Amino acid sequence: MGFTIERKREIHRRRHRKAKIAKLKAKYLAATNKAEKEKIAAKIKRLSFYVELPTGK
């Protein structure tokens, strides 16, 4: 029984992390100065090291 509860927690953590990274990516693209972008990039890397940073146009 304990397995299903832990699995649900794991799924919840993954979904929450994915949503948070999506919000941070949007903030990163909207950021205007370099210092702000670096701060947001550090937060993204802290959450998940392998996430690619978006390239703004």
C-alpha positions in Angstrom: 0.0 0.0 0.0 2.8 2.4 0.8 4.1 2.2 -2.7 1.1 3.9 -4.3 1.2 6.8 -1.9 5.0 7.3 -2.6 4.4 7.0 -6.3 1.7 9.7 -6.2 4.0 12.0 -4.2 6.7 11.4 -6.8 4.3 12.2 -9.7 3.1 15.3 -7.8 6.7 16.5 -7.3 7.5 16.0 -11.0 4.4 17.8 -12.2 5.0 20.7 -9.8 8.7 21.0 -10.9 7.7 21.0 -14.6 5.1 23.7 -14.0 7.6 25.8 -12.0 10.3 25.5 -14.7 7.8 26.5 -17.3 7.0 29.7 -15.3 10.6 30.4 -14.8 11.4 30.0 -18.5 8.7 32.5 -19.3 10.1 34.9 -16.8 13.6 34.3 -18.3 12.4 35.3 -21.7 10.6 38.4 -20.4 13.6 39.6 -18.4 15.3 42.7 -19.6 18.7 43.0 -18.0 21.5 40.4 -17.7 21.5 40.3 -13.9 17.9 39.3 -13.8 18.4 36.6 -16.4 21.3 35.2 -14.5 19.3 35.0 -11.3 16.4 33.2 -13.0 18.8 30.9 -14.8 20.4 29.9 -11.4 16.9 29.1 -10.1 16.2 26.9 -13.1 19.5 25.1 -12.8 18.9 24.5 -9.1 15.6 22.8 -9.9 16.9 20.7 -12.7 20.4 20.7 -13.9 19.6 19.3 -17.4 17.0 21.8 -18.4 17.9 23.8 -21.5 17.6 27.6 -21.1 15.4 29.2 -23.7 17.0 31.5 -26.2 15.2 34.9 -26.6 14.8 36.6 -29.9 
